[in-house]
Amino acid sequence: MNIVQVGPFPLSADCIRGGVESSVFGLAKEFAYSHIVDVFDFPRLAGKDTVERQGSLTIHRYMNPGKYNQDAIERGKEMLRDIVALHPDVVHIHGTGGISGALYNAVKFYGIPVLLTVHGLLHVEKMNALRKHLSLKHLYQLVVQSRAEFDVLNQAQHIIVDTEYVAKQIEQLHDRKKISNLPWMYVIPQGIQSQYLSLSTKPTKEPIILSVGSISQRKGHLFLIKAFEKVHSKIPAARLIIAGSLTEETYLAKMKLEIENNRLQNSVDILTNISQEELLRHYQTASIYALHSQEESQGIALVEAMAVGLPVVSTTVGGIPFVVKNGESGLLSAYSDVDSFAHNIIRLLDNEDLRDKMSLSAREIAQNYSWTNIAQAIETVYNRVISSSI
């Protein structure tokens, strides 16, 4: 089968930024073992046009000629030209942004079987951002990106979503007449890289709380730091490590100020844009994983942590309860409930038997997220999409 994947592909396997990059990377690599795969990376600011061949996997990269991500749409015609020239059996587009929608409609026009993976709804993410901070910028993003998302959802006939939560969100948009078309939806989670499933842990004597996620308001790191203040007062030896790509510098400044105001500089580390090798070392040495997220469709880092055997402390938002079983592989509490979040961290750090029990459960659950299993399920969807296009 000749497969085209359209979505962000990491510039280096050593530094994967974000869940969508991880998903496109993992799926493309897995399919390349038995199929011909071409990945079309979204145009990047300060990037350049290149074609990289790695056996049966080819990565096509494009430069964004403008100053903003929206300017990437200008390269859409060239991307479409290159996709059509390959005569693929199926095109799999990731995301619901402007360029995803434009390419989806264009590929469909050419009669090529095409489907879409929705990695969480932009409409929900931007609405949450606007409610948190009312500004013209957030209002503009909500209006423009929601409109583009609604357009592509109206056109889509087959959609993969990573949790039932996202499927229900799309159904609600249909009920509220934000979209008139309700496509076929397949619930298939995003997978994780194989090294997480076989990683052995070596926790340090001092309890380490690890949090992995982009440095942004959506990940709720500021609430995590506030919770850690309470944890540190009960367990002075505890340390917090926050690792992730830097996407909001103003939010990072707020995090640092909170740390300084509470004299936690020696107990909290914020690591931005670290290598995959370094990230794996932190997973190995941590005692538990914590993420105080405001919105997650699935949360790949949650699964990575469980695969390593880390009990999870997180929130009850979005798709998280579909991934982390409360009381089995982790402890969940409401978003912004700092007291409950801190209590759950302390409960786990103080109870080794509970940690061990949840660690075993977490590892067992994570086995379902191997890319081998995920790719098999997605290939079944590909065959259905191809059959329905004949």
C-alpha positions as CSV (number, residue, x, y, z in Angstrom):
1,M,0.0,0.0,0.0
2,N,1.2,3.5,-0.8
3,I,0.4,5.7,2.2
4,V,0.6,9.5,2.5
5,Q,0.7,11.0,6.0
6,V,0.1,14.8,6.2
7,G,1.1,16.4,9.5
8,P,4.0,17.7,11.7
9,F,7.0,15.4,11.5
10,P,9.9,16.0,14.0
11,L,13.0,17.6,12.6
12,S,15.0,15.1,14.7
13,A,13.9,11.8,16.3
14,D,15.9,13.0,19.3
15,C,13.6,15.9,19.9
16,I,9.9,15.2,19.4
17,R,7.7,18.2,20.3
18,G,4.1,17.6,21.1
19,G,1.6,14.8,20.8
20,V,0.8,15.3,17.1
21,E,4.4,15.1,16.1
22,S,4.8,12.0,18.2
23,S,1.8,10.4,16.6
24,V,2.8,11.2,13.0
25,F,6.3,10.0,13.7
26,G,5.3,6.7,15.3
27,L,2.6,5.8,12.8
28,A,4.8,6.6,9.8
29,K,7.7,4.6,11.2
30,E,5.5,1.6,11.9
31,F,3.8,1.6,8.5
32,A,7.2,1.9,6.8
33,Y,8.0,-1.6,7.9
34,S,5.5,-3.1,5.5
35,H,4.3,-0.2,3.2
36,I,5.6,2.7,1.2
37,V,5.1,5.8,3.2
38,D,5.4,9.5,2.3
39,V,5.1,12.1,5.0
40,F,4.3,15.7,4.1
41,D,5.4,17.9,7.0
42,F,3.5,21.1,7.6
43,P,5.5,24.1,6.3
44,R,7.7,25.5,9.0
45,L,8.8,29.0,9.8
46,A,12.5,29.4,9.0
47,G,12.5,26.0,7.4
48,K,13.5,24.9,3.9
49,D,12.3,22.7,1.1
50,T,13.9,19.2,1.4
51,V,13.1,15.6,0.6
52,E,14.6,13.0,3.0
53,R,14.6,9.3,2.2
54,Q,14.9,6.7,4.9
55,G,14.3,3.3,3.2
56,S,10.6,3.0,2.4
57,L,9.9,6.2,4.3
58,T,10.2,9.6,2.6
59,I,9.7,13.0,4.4
60,H,8.8,16.0,2.3
61,R,9.4,19.4,4.0
62,Y,8.4,22.9,3.0
63,M,9.4,26.4,4.0
64,N,6.7,28.7,5.4
65,P,7.3,31.9,3.3
66,G,5.5,34.2,5.8
67,K,5.8,35.2,9.4
68,Y,2.9,33.3,10.9
69,N,1.6,29.7,10.8
70,Q,-1.4,30.8,8.7
71,D,0.9,31.7,5.9
72,A,1.7,28.0,5.5
73,I,-1.5,27.7,3.5
74,E,0.3,29.4,0.6
75,R,2.3,26.3,0.1
76,G,-0.8,24.1,-0.1
77,K,-0.9,24.0,-3.9
78,E,2.7,22.7,-4.1
79,M,2.0,20.1,-1.4
80,L,-1.1,19.0,-3.3
81,R,0.8,18.8,-6.6
82,D,3.4,16.5,-4.9
83,I,0.9,14.4,-3.2
84,V,-1.2,13.8,-6.4
85,A,2.0,12.9,-8.3
86,L,2.6,9.9,-6.0
87,H,-0.8,8.3,-6.8
88,P,-1.3,7.2,-3.2
89,D,-3.8,4.5,-2.2
90,V,-4.8,6.6,0.8
91,V,-4.0,10.0,2.3
92,H,-4.2,10.4,6.1
93,I,-4.3,14.1,7.3
94,H,-3.6,15.0,10.9
95,G,-5.3,18.0,12.5
96,T,-8.2,20.4,11.7
97,G,-6.3,23.6,11.1
98,G,-6.5,25.7,7.9
99,I,-4.0,23.8,5.9
100,S,-5.4,20.5,6.9
101,G,-8.8,21.5,5.8
102,A,-7.6,22.9,2.5
103,L,-5.6,19.8,1.6
104,Y,-8.5,17.5,2.7
105,N,-10.9,19.1,0.3
106,A,-8.4,19.2,-2.5
107,V,-7.3,15.6,-2.2
108,K,-11.0,14.6,-2.0
109,F,-11.6,16.6,-5.2
110,Y,-9.0,14.5,-7.0
111,G,-10.8,11.3,-6.0
112,I,-8.0,10.0,-3.7
113,P,-9.3,8.1,-0.6
114,V,-8.7,10.4,2.3
115,L,-9.4,10.5,6.1
116,L,-8.7,12.7,9.0
117,T,-7.4,12.3,12.5
118,V,-8.7,14.8,15.0
119,H,-6.1,15.4,17.7
120,G,-8.5,17.3,20.0
121,L,-10.7,20.1,18.8
122,L,-9.2,23.6,18.3
123,H,-12.6,25.1,19.0
124,V,-12.5,23.7,22.6
125,E,-8.9,24.7,23.1
126,K,-9.3,28.2,21.9
127,M,-12.6,28.7,23.8
128,N,-10.8,27.6,27.0
129,A,-8.0,30.0,26.3
130,L,-10.4,32.9,25.7
131,R,-12.3,32.2,29.0
132,K,-9.1,32.1,30.9
133,H,-7.7,35.3,29.4
134,L,-10.1,37.6,27.5
135,S,-8.1,39.3,24.7
136,L,-8.5,40.2,21.0
137,K,-5.8,37.8,20.1
138,H,-7.6,34.8,21.7
139,L,-10.9,36.0,20.2
140,Y,-9.4,36.2,16.8
141,Q,-7.9,32.7,17.1
142,L,-11.2,31.3,18.3
143,V,-13.2,32.7,15.4
144,V,-10.7,32.0,12.6
145,Q,-9.6,28.5,13.7
146,S,-13.0,27.4,14.8
147,R,-14.4,28.3,11.4
148,A,-11.6,26.4,9.6
149,E,-12.2,23.4,11.8
150,F,-16.0,23.4,11.3
151,D,-15.4,23.6,7.5
152,V,-13.2,20.5,7.4
153,L,-15.5,18.6,9.8
154,N,-18.4,19.3,7.5
155,Q,-16.5,17.8,4.6
156,A,-15.0,14.8,6.4
157,Q,-16.5,11.4,5.8
158,H,-14.1,9.3,7.9
159,I,-12.5,10.5,11.1
160,I,-10.2,8.9,13.6
161,V,-10.4,10.2,17.2
162,D,-8.1,9.1,20.0
163,T,-10.8,8.8,22.8
164,E,-14.6,8.7,23.2
165,Y,-14.3,12.2,24.7
166,V,-13.4,13.7,21.3
167,A,-16.1,11.6,19.5
168,K,-18.7,13.1,22.0
169,Q,-17.4,16.6,21.4
170,I,-17.9,16.2,17.6
171,E,-21.4,14.8,18.2
172,Q,-22.2,17.8,20.4
173,L,-21.0,20.2,17.6
174,H,-23.4,18.4,15.3
175,D,-26.3,18.6,17.8
176,R,-25.7,22.4,18.2
177,K,-25.6,22.7,14.4
178,K,-22.0,24.0,14.4
179,I,-21.4,21.2,11.8
180,S,-24.1,19.8,9.6
181,N,-22.3,16.5,8.7
182,L,-21.6,13.8,11.2
183,P,-18.8,11.6,9.7
184,W,-18.0,8.0,10.5
185,M,-15.8,8.0,13.6
186,Y,-13.3,5.4,14.7
187,V,-11.9,5.6,18.2
188,I,-8.2,4.6,18.0
189,P,-5.8,6.0,20.5
190,Q,-2.4,7.5,19.7
191,G,0.5,5.1,20.3
192,I,3.8,5.5,22.1
193,Q,7.4,4.7,21.0
194,S,8.5,1.2,21.8
195,Q,11.4,2.3,24.1
196,Y,8.9,3.4,26.7
197,L,7.3,-0.1,26.9
198,S,10.6,-1.7,27.8
199,L,12.2,1.0,29.9
200,S,13.4,-0.1,33.3
201,T,13.0,2.4,36.2
202,K,15.6,3.4,38.7
203,P,13.9,5.9,41.1
204,T,16.2,8.0,43.1
205,K,16.1,8.1,46.9
206,E,14.7,11.5,46.9
207,P,11.1,11.5,45.6
208,I,10.9,13.1,42.1
209,I,7.6,14.3,40.6
210,L,7.9,14.5,36.8
211,S,5.7,16.5,34.5
212,V,6.0,16.4,30.8
213,G,4.1,18.8,28.6
214,S,4.6,22.0,26.5
215,I,5.3,25.1,28.6
216,S,1.9,26.6,28.1
217,Q,-1.2,27.6,30.1
218,R,-3.2,24.6,28.7
219,K,-0.9,22.2,30.6
220,G,-1.6,23.9,33.9
221,H,2.0,23.9,35.2
222,L,1.3,27.0,37.4
223,F,-1.4,25.0,39.3
224,L,1.1,22.1,39.6
225,I,3.7,24.4,41.1
226,K,1.1,25.7,43.6
227,A,0.3,22.1,44.5
228,F,4.0,21.3,44.9
229,E,4.3,24.2,47.4
230,K,2.0,22.2,49.7
231,V,3.8,18.9,48.9
232,H,7.1,20.4,49.7
233,S,5.9,21.7,53.1
234,K,5.0,18.0,54.0
235,I,7.9,16.3,52.2
236,P,10.9,18.7,52.1
237,A,13.0,16.2,50.1
238,A,10.6,16.1,47.2
239,R,11.6,17.6,43.9
240,L,9.6,18.6,40.8
241,I,10.9,18.4,37.3
242,I,8.8,20.0,34.5
243,A,10.0,19.2,31.0
244,G,8.5,20.4,27.7
245,S,8.8,22.5,24.6
246,L,8.6,26.2,25.2
247,T,5.5,27.7,23.5
248,E,4.5,30.5,25.8
249,E,7.3,32.6,27.2
250,T,5.0,34.8,29.3
251,Y,3.6,31.7,31.0
252,L,7.1,30.5,31.7
253,A,7.9,33.9,33.4
254,K,4.8,33.4,35.6
255,M,6.0,29.9,36.6
256,K,9.5,31.1,37.5
257,L,8.0,34.0,39.5
258,E,5.8,31.6,41.5
259,I,8.9,29.4,42.2
260,E,11.0,32.4,43.3
261,N,8.3,33.8,45.5
262,N,8.0,30.5,47.4
263,R,11.8,29.9,47.5
264,L,11.6,26.7,45.6
265,Q,14.5,27.3,43.2
266,N,16.4,24.4,44.7
267,S,13.5,22.0,44.4
268,V,11.9,22.8,41.0
269,D,13.6,22.4,37.6
270,I,12.0,23.6,34.4
271,L,13.7,22.0,31.3
272,T,12.8,23.2,27.9
273,N,13.3,21.5,24.5
274,I,15.4,18.6,26.0
275,S,16.5,15.6,23.9
276,Q,14.6,12.4,23.9
277,E,17.5,10.6,25.6
278,E,17.5,13.1,28.5
279,L,13.7,12.8,28.7
280,L,13.9,9.0,29.0
281,R,16.4,9.4,31.9
282,H,14.0,11.6,33.8
283,Y,11.2,9.0,33.3
284,Q,13.5,6.3,34.7
285,T,14.4,8.2,37.8
286,A,11.0,9.7,38.8
287,S,8.7,8.3,41.5
288,I,5.4,9.6,40.0
289,Y,4.1,11.6,37.1
290,A,1.9,14.6,37.5
291,L,0.0,16.8,34.9
292,H,-2.5,19.4,35.9
293,S,-3.9,19.9,32.4
294,Q,-6.8,22.1,31.4
295,E,-7.6,20.2,28.2
296,E,-6.4,16.9,26.7
297,S,-7.9,14.8,24.0
298,Q,-5.8,11.8,25.1
299,G,-2.4,12.9,26.5
300,I,0.5,10.9,25.0
301,A,2.8,11.8,27.9
302,L,0.4,10.2,30.3
303,V,0.7,6.9,28.4
304,E,4.5,7.2,28.2
305,A,4.6,7.6,32.0
306,M,2.3,4.6,32.6
307,A,4.4,2.5,30.2
308,V,7.5,3.2,32.4
309,G,5.5,2.3,35.4
310,L,4.9,5.7,36.9
311,P,1.6,6.2,38.8
312,V,-0.2,9.3,37.5
313,V,-1.6,12.3,39.3
314,S,-3.8,14.3,36.9
315,T,-7.1,16.1,36.3
316,T,-10.5,14.8,35.3
317,V,-10.6,16.9,32.1
318,G,-11.1,15.8,28.5
319,G,-10.0,12.4,27.6
320,I,-7.7,11.8,30.6
321,P,-10.3,9.6,32.5
322,F,-10.4,7.4,29.4
323,V,-6.6,6.8,29.7
324,V,-5.9,7.0,33.4
325,K,-8.1,4.7,35.5
326,N,-8.8,6.6,38.7
327,G,-7.7,4.5,41.7
328,E,-6.0,1.9,39.5
329,S,-3.2,3.5,37.5
330,G,-3.4,7.0,39.0
331,L,-5.4,9.5,41.1
332,L,-7.5,12.2,39.4
333,S,-9.0,15.5,40.7
334,A,-10.8,18.5,39.3
335,Y,-8.9,21.1,37.3
336,S,-7.7,24.0,39.5
337,D,-8.4,22.1,42.7
338,V,-4.9,22.6,44.0
339,D,-5.6,21.1,47.5
340,S,-6.9,17.8,46.1
341,F,-4.1,17.6,43.6
342,A,-1.4,18.1,46.3
343,H,-3.2,15.6,48.5
344,N,-3.0,12.9,45.8
345,I,0.7,13.5,45.2
346,I,1.4,13.3,49.0
347,R,-0.7,10.1,49.2
348,L,1.3,8.4,46.6
349,L,4.7,9.6,47.8
350,D,3.8,8.4,51.3
351,N,2.6,5.0,50.3
352,E,5.1,2.7,48.6
353,D,2.6,-0.2,48.4
354,L,0.1,1.9,46.6
355,R,2.7,3.2,44.2
356,D,3.8,-0.4,43.4
357,K,0.2,-1.5,42.8
358,M,-0.5,1.4,40.5
359,S,2.8,0.9,38.7
360,L,1.9,-2.6,37.7
361,S,-1.6,-1.5,36.6
362,A,-0.1,1.4,34.6
363,R,2.3,-0.9,32.8
364,E,-0.4,-3.3,31.9
365,I,-2.7,-0.6,30.5
366,A,0.1,1.0,28.5
367,Q,0.8,-2.2,26.5
368,N,-2.4,-1.5,24.5
369,Y,-0.8,1.6,23.1
370,S,2.0,0.0,21.1
371,W,2.3,1.4,17.6
372,T,2.1,-2.2,16.2
373,N,-1.4,-2.6,17.7
374,I,-2.4,0.9,16.7
375,A,-1.2,0.6,13.1
376,Q,-3.1,-2.6,12.6
377,A,-6.3,-0.9,13.7
378,I,-5.7,2.1,11.5
379,E,-4.8,-0.1,8.5
380,T,-8.3,-1.7,8.8
381,V,-9.8,1.8,8.6
382,Y,-7.6,2.6,5.5
383,N,-9.1,-0.5,3.8
384,R,-12.6,0.7,4.6
385,V,-11.9,4.2,3.3
386,I,-10.4,2.8,0.1
387,S,-13.4,0.4,-0.4
388,S,-15.9,3.1,0.1
389,S,-14.2,5.3,-2.5
390,I,-14.3,2.8,-5.3
